């Protein structure tokens, strides 16, 4: 289901790139979309989910059905009230938020600030819809139902595709149709999950009580987790802020390159983390540390064996991917070159992005949200320092593509974040790598070298791609992906690695 959702996400991005290109107007939309999306990942998928799922698992394991229902009702009530207030304030303060998150727009003659503020008023309610959707998804995930929440984002993708193809001609400023696509997509996602909650008898009936113990515990766990689980998103927002001062199109180039990195991150990193968080929470509640260690070890091995070829594929094929999928009509060859630079930089940090997703549940499942927040603050400050250290000299030297420096800084800070998370789990004895890890890493490295050599020799120069028909581009790209995957997989097979070794038993 995650794969289906991400494929529709790719289709959505192709339609947006081809229909609107990389302009000041698209920069304004992506800022207006990124602000509520950032808050969604911060409060809903990030801090709220990481705090809610362990408490839900605790109530389900140790208390009765009545107590669990009471927890759901009061959590839904508190969440809805809070989100309604935040949404109302966000819509009223839209111009101020644009000044804060995209200060480079202020005072521009092309009016990106006003356009972004107008669209933000439409997109901000998405935060309300999608956060309640995230709660519904957390409930379903906690009872072992993963397919419905994983499929739900398809409705946002379909809504944006419809807005781009059929809604845009109805607006004087066509890009404004995308803002309404976000609004409609958020509502559709929430409505889609309600029947499945009803079927399980877990549909919350929002109620408010200030002294509810379960809600207070979720809030207590959630506050520090806001930083700990969402540092990558904060770093991306900082990138957007700085990119608003760079050449028009920089925000759009960063957006599309980030979206291509998001495919393996969501398909494997987020999907594996979604599966292991309820499992780790149950194993911690049941006091079975050996099972806890085995679950975390399985997730780390599976993540590494996938993250390395995904990283290499995106690095070696960055230009061909962009040229094959979105370099048409308004998205030019120049846009492809610029977006490829940031895609390579983001891809270098992909293993770290994925490991953060896997290691963080090792803390949240034990209701430890303080340690990740400390680590997250360190990584965030490092990212800010790296942004200045990399981008400022880049701009002063007049080198092309300073936006790629922002992506590089994000990847380096993610590596620091993942390293500190792992060190904490190892130091506290929560995770102990079983025997065989050294051999496993050597095999992965050998397969990575073979894959890199094969792709380096087989990939044509980027300049040639734009001259081929669309079908030829896509077929050549698919051939290269298959060749790289075959080289990687065959090398692992020769070295003794088998698919059955990655089954969770």
C-alpha positions in Angstrom: 0.0 0.0 0.0 2.9 2.4 0.7 4.3 1.6 -2.7 1.0 2.4 -4.4 0.8 5.6 -2.4 4.3 6.6 -3.4 3.7 5.8 -7.1 0.8 8.1 -7.1 3.0 10.7 -5.3 5.5 10.4 -8.2 2.6 10.8 -10.7 1.5 13.9 -8.8 5.0 15.4 -8.9 5.3 14.7 -12.6 2.1 16.5 -13.3 3.1 19.5 -11.1 6.5 19.8 -12.7 5.3 19.5 -16.2 2.3 21.8 -15.7 3.9 24.6 -13.7 7.7 24.2 -14.0 10.1 25.8 -11.5 9.1 29.4 -11.1 8.4 32.0 -8.4 4.8 31.0 -8.3 5.6 27.3 -7.6 8.1 28.5 -5.0 5.2 30.3 -3.3 2.9 27.2 -3.4 5.6 24.9 -2.0 6.1 27.3 0.9 2.4 27.5 1.5 2.2 23.7 1.5 5.4 23.1 3.5 4.3 25.1 6.5 1.2 23.1 7.4 2.9 19.9 6.2 5.8 20.7 8.5 3.5 21.2 11.4 1.7 18.0 10.4 4.9 16.0 10.6 5.9 17.7 13.8 2.7 17.2 15.7 0.8 14.4 14.0 3.1 11.8 12.4 6.0 12.9 14.5 5.5 13.8 18.1 1.8 12.8 18.5 2.1 9.3 16.9 5.3 8.5 18.8 3.7 9.5 22.1 0.2 8.1 21.4 1.0 4.6 20.1 3.0 3.4 23.2 0.3 4.8 25.6 -2.4 3.1 23.5 -0.4 -0.2 23.6 -0.1 0.1 27.4 -3.8 0.7 27.9 -4.6 -2.2 25.5 -2.3 -4.6 27.2 -2.9 -3.7 30.8 -6.3 -2.1 31.1 -9.8 -3.0 29.9 -11.8 -2.0 26.8 -13.7 0.7 28.7 -10.5 2.5 29.7 -9.1 2.2 26.2 -12.3 3.8 24.7 -12.2 6.5 27.3 -8.5 7.3 26.3 -9.4 7.5 22.6 -12.4 9.8 23.3 -10.5 12.3 25.4 -7.4 12.2 23.2 -9.5 13.0 20.2 -11.3 15.8 22.1 -8.0 17.5 23.2 -6.4 17.0 19.8 -9.4 18.5 17.9 -9.6 21.6 20.1 -5.9 22.3 19.9 -5.8 21.8 16.2 -8.8 24.0 15.6 -7.2 26.9 17.6 -3.8 26.4 15.8 -5.5 26.3 12.4 -7.5 29.5 13.1 -4.5 31.4 14.3 -2.4 30.1 11.3 -5.0 31.3 8.8 -5.2 34.8 10.4 -1.4 35.1 10.7 -0.7 33.8 7.2 1.3 36.9 6.0 3.4 36.9 9.2 4.1 33.2 8.8 5.4 33.8 5.3 7.6 36.6 6.5 9.0 34.2 9.1 9.4 31.0 7.0 10.3 32.7 3.7 11.8 36.1 4.5 13.4 36.2 1.0 9.9 36.8 -0.4 9.4 40.1 1.5 9.4 43.2 -0.7 9.8 41.3 -4.0 8.2 42.9 -7.1 6.9 39.6 -8.4 4.5 39.3 -5.4 5.6 35.9 -4.1 4.8 37.0 -0.5 1.2 37.9 -1.1 0.6 34.9 -3.3 2.1 32.5 -0.7 0.0 34.1 2.1 -3.2 33.8 0.1 -2.5 30.1 -0.6 -1.5 29.5 3.1 -4.9 30.5 4.2 -6.4 27.8 2.1 -3.8 25.1 2.9 -3.6 25.6 6.7 -6.8 23.6 7.5 -4.9 20.6 6.0 -3.1 20.5 9.4 -6.4 19.8 11.2 -7.6 17.2 8.7 -4.3 15.3 8.4 -3.5 15.3 12.2 -6.8 13.6 12.9 -6.1 11.3 10.1 -2.7 10.5 11.7 -4.5 9.6 15.0 -6.9 7.3 13.1 -3.9 5.7 11.4 -2.1 5.3 14.7 -5.2 3.5 16.1 -5.3 1.1 13.1 -1.6 0.5 13.2 -1.7 -0.4 16.9 -4.2 -3.1 16.2 -2.2 -4.5 13.3 -4.0 -2.9 10.5 -1.3 -1.1 8.4 -2.8 -1.2 4.8 -5.5 1.4 5.2 -3.3 4.2 6.7 -0.5 3.4 4.2 -3.0 3.8 1.3 -4.7 6.9 2.6 -2.2 9.5 1.1 -3.3 8.4 -2.4 -6.3 10.7 -1.9 -4.1 13.8 -1.5 -2.2 12.8 -4.6 -5.3 12.4 -6.7 -6.7 15.7 -5.4 -3.6 17.6 -6.4 -3.5 15.9 -9.8 -7.1 16.9 -10.4 -6.4 20.5 -9.2 -3.4 20.8 -11.6 -5.2 19.3 -14.7 -8.7 20.6 -14.3 -8.8 23.2 -11.5 -5.9 25.4 -12.7 -7.7 26.8 -15.8 -10.5 28.1 -13.5 -8.2 30.5 -11.6 -6.7 33.7 -12.7 -3.5 32.6 -10.9 -3.5 28.9 -11.9 -1.2 27.7 -9.1 -3.9 28.7 -6.5 -5.8 25.6 -7.6 -3.1 23.5 -6.0 -3.9 25.1 -2.6 -7.5 24.0 -2.9 -6.2 20.5 -3.9 -4.4 20.3 -0.6 -7.5 21.3 1.3 -9.8 18.8 -0.4 -7.1 16.1 -0.2 -6.8 16.5 3.6 -10.5 16.2 4.1 -10.8 13.1 1.9 -8.0 11.3 3.8 -9.8 11.7 7.1 -13.2 10.6 5.7 -11.6 7.5 4.1 -10.4 6.1 7.4 -13.6 6.6 9.5 -15.5 3.5 8.2 -12.5 1.3 9.2 -12.5 2.7 12.7 -16.2 2.1 13.0 -15.8 -1.5 11.8 -13.2 -2.1 14.6 -15.4 -0.3 17.2 -12.6 2.2 17.7 -14.1 5.4 16.4 -13.4 8.1 19.0 -16.2 10.3 20.2 -14.4 13.5 21.1 -14.8 14.6 24.8 -12.9 17.0 27.0 -11.6 16.5 30.5 -8.7 18.5 31.8 -7.4 15.9 34.3 -7.5 12.7 32.1 -4.3 10.7 33.1 -3.8 9.1 29.7 -4.0 12.4 27.8 -1.7 14.1 30.3 0.8 11.2 29.7 0.6 11.6 25.9 1.2 15.4 26.2 4.1 14.8 28.6 5.7 12.4 26.1 4.8 14.5 23.1 6.4 17.8 24.1 10.0 16.7 23.9 9.3 14.4 21.0 8.3 17.4 18.9 12.0 18.0 18.3 13.3 14.5 18.7 11.2 12.9 15.9 11.1 15.9 13.5 14.6 17.2 13.2 14.8 16.3 9.6 11.7 18.3 8.9 12.9 21.3 10.8 16.1 21.2 8.8 14.2 21.1 5.6 12.2 24.1 6.7 15.4 26.0 7.5 16.6 25.0 4.0 13.4 26.6 2.6 14.0 29.8 4.6 17.5 30.2 3.3 16.5 29.1 -0.3 14.0 32.0 -0.4 17.0 34.3 -0.7 18.5 32.3 -3.6 17.6 32.3 -7.3 13.9 31.9 -8.1 13.2 28.2 -8.6 15.6 27.1 -5.8 12.7 26.1 -3.4 11.1 24.1 -6.2 14.4 22.3 -7.1 14.8 21.3 -3.5 11.2 20.2 -3.3 11.5 17.8 -6.2 14.9 16.4 -5.2 13.6 15.8 -1.7 10.5 14.0 -3.1 12.6 11.5 -5.0 14.5 10.8 -1.8 11.2 10.4 0.0 10.2 7.4 -2.1 12.7 4.9 -0.5 12.5 6.7 2.8 8.7 6.2 3.0 8.5 2.9 1.3 11.1 1.2 3.6 12.2 3.6 6.4 8.8 4.9 7.4 7.0 1.6 6.6 9.4 -0.4 8.8 9.3 2.1 11.6 5.5 2.0 11.5 5.5 -1.7 11.8 8.1 -2.0 14.6 6.8 0.8 16.9 3.7 -1.1 18.1 5.7 -4.3 18.3 8.5 -2.7 20.3 5.9 -1.1 22.6 4.3 -4.4 23.3 7.6 -6.1 23.9 8.7 -3.4 26.3 5.3 -3.6 28.1 5.7 -7.4 28.3 9.3 -7.0 29.6 10.9 -9.2 26.9 14.2 -7.4 26.2 15.6 -10.2 24.0 12.6 -10.0 21.7 13.0 -6.2 21.7 16.6 -6.5 20.7 15.8 -9.0 17.9 13.0 -6.7 16.5 15.3 -3.7 16.4 18.2 -5.7 14.9 15.9 -7.1 12.1 14.8 -3.5 11.3 18.4 -2.2 11.1 19.6 -5.1 8.9 16.7 -4.7 6.5 17.1 -0.9 6.4 20.8 -1.1 5.6 20.5 -3.6 2.8 17.8 -1.4 1.1 19.2 2.0 1.9 22.7 1.5 0.4 21.5 0.6 -3.2 18.7 3.2 -3.0 21.4 5.9 -2.2 23.7 4.8 -5.0 20.9 4.6 -7.5 19.8 8.1 -6.7 23.3 9.4 -6.9 24.3 7.8 -10.1 21.0 8.2 -11.8 19.9 11.6 -10.5 20.0 13.4 -13.8 18.4 10.6 -15.8 15.6 10.2 -13.3 14.7 13.9 -13.5 15.1 14.0 -17.2 13.0 10.9 -17.8 10.1 11.7 -15.4 9.7 15.5 -15.2 11.8 17.3 -17.9 8.9 18.2 -20.2 7.2 21.4 -21.2 7.8 24.0 -18.4 10.4 21.9 -16.5 13.6 22.6 -18.5 17.0 21.0 -18.9 18.4 23.7 -16.7 15.9 22.8 -14.0 17.0 19.2 -14.3 20.7 20.1 -13.8 19.9 22.2 -10.8 17.5 19.7 -9.2 20.0 16.9 -9.9 22.6 18.7 -7.8 20.4 18.8 -4.7 19.1 15.2 -5.4 22.7 13.9 -5.2 23.3 15.8 -2.0 20.1 14.6 -0.4 20.7 11.0 -1.6 24.0 10.9 0.2 22.1 11.3 3.5 19.4 8.7 2.7 20.8 5.9 4.9 21.0 8.3 7.8 17.4 9.5 7.2 16.2 5.9 7.2 18.2 4.9 10.3 16.7 7.8 12.2 13.2 6.5 11.5 14.3 3.0 12.7 16.3 4.0 15.8 13.9 6.6 17.2 11.2 4.0 18.0 13.8 2.3 20.2 13.3 5.3 22.5 9.7 6.1 22.0 8.5 2.6 22.5 10.1 2.8 26.0 8.4 6.1 26.6 11.8 7.9 26.5 11.3 11.1 24.6 13.9 13.2 26.4 17.0 11.5 24.9 15.9 12.0 21.2 15.1 15.6 21.8 18.6 16.3 23.2 20.1 14.5 20.2 17.7 16.3 17.8 18.6 19.8 19.1 22.3 19.0 18.6 21.7 17.8 15.0 19.5 20.9 14.3 22.1 23.3 15.5 24.7 21.4 13.5 22.6 21.8 10.4 22.2 25.5 10.9 26.0 25.9 11.3 26.7 23.7 8.2 24.2 25.8 6.2 26.2 28.9 6.8 29.6 27.2 6.5 28.7 25.6 3.1 26.3 27.9 1.4 27.9 31.3 2.2 31.3 30.4 0.6 29.4 28.7 -2.3 27.5 32.0 -3.0 30.6 34.2 -2.5 32.6 32.1 -5.0 29.8 32.4 -7.6 29.4 28.7 -8.0 26.2 27.3 -9.6 23.6 25.6 -7.5 24.1 26.9 -3.9 20.8 25.3 -3.0 22.6 21.9 -3.2 24.7 23.0 -0.2 21.5 23.2 1.8 20.7 19.6 0.9 24.3 18.5 1.8 24.1 20.2 5.2 20.8 18.4 5.9 22.4 15.0 5.1 25.4 15.6 7.3 23.3 16.6 10.2 21.1 13.5 9.7 24.2 11.4 9.9 25.1 13.0 13.2 21.6 12.4 14.5 21.5 8.7 13.6 25.0 8.2 15.1 24.0 9.7 18.4 20.7 7.7 18.5 22.6 4.5 17.9 25.2 5.3 20.5 22.6 6.0 23.1 20.8 2.7 22.6 24.1 0.8 22.7 25.4 2.7 25.7 22.2 2.0 27.7 22.3 -1.7 26.8 18.9 -1.4 25.0 20.4 -2.8 21.8 23.4 -5.2 21.4 24.3 -6.2 17.8 24.3 -10.0 17.5 27.3 -11.7 15.9 27.8 -11.4 12.2 27.4 -7.7 11.7 31.0 -7.1 10.6 30.7 -9.7 7.8 27.3 -8.3 6.8 28.7 -4.8 6.4 31.6 -6.0 4.3 29.2 -7.9 2.0 27.0 -4.8 1.6 30.1 -2.6 0.9 31.3 -5.1 -1.8 27.9 -5.1 -3.5 27.8 -1.3 -3.4 31.2 -1.1 -5.2 30.1 -3.5 -7.9 26.8 -1.6 -8.4 28.6 1.7 -8.6 31.0 0.5 -11.2 28.3 -1.0 -13.4 26.1 2.2 -13.3 29.1 4.4 -14.0 30.0 2.4 -17.1 26.5 2.0 -18.4 24.9 5.5 -17.9 25.0 7.8 -20.9 25.8 11.5 -20.5 23.0 13.6 -19.2 23.0 16.0 -22.2 21.8 13.1 -24.4 18.7 12.3 -22.4 16.8 15.5 -23.4 17.0 14.6 -27.1 15.2 11.3 -26.7 11.4 10.7 -26.8 9.7 10.3 -23.5 9.3 6.5 -23.9 12.9 6.0 -24.8 14.0 7.9 -21.7 11.8 5.9 -19.4 12.8 2.6 -20.9 16.5 3.4 -20.7 16.0 4.5 -17.1 14.2 1.3 -16.1 17.0 -0.7 -17.8 19.6 1.1 -15.8 17.7 0.6 -12.5 17.3 -3.1 -13.3 21.0 -3.4 -14.2 22.1 -1.7 -10.9 19.7 -3.8 -8.8 20.8 -7.0 -10.5 24.5 -6.2 -10.0 23.8 -5.4 -6.3 21.6 -8.4 -5.7 23.8 -10.9 -7.6 26.9 -9.8 -5.6 25.1 -10.2 -2.3 23.9 -13.7 -3.5 27.4 -14.8 -4.4 28.6 -13.6 -1.0 26.0 -15.7 0.8 23.2 -13.2 1.6 19.7 -14.7 1.1 16.3 -13.0 1.1 15.1 -15.4 3.8 17.6 -13.9 6.3 15.4 -10.8 6.4 12.1 -12.3 7.3 10.8 -11.3 10.8 10.0 -14.6 12.5 
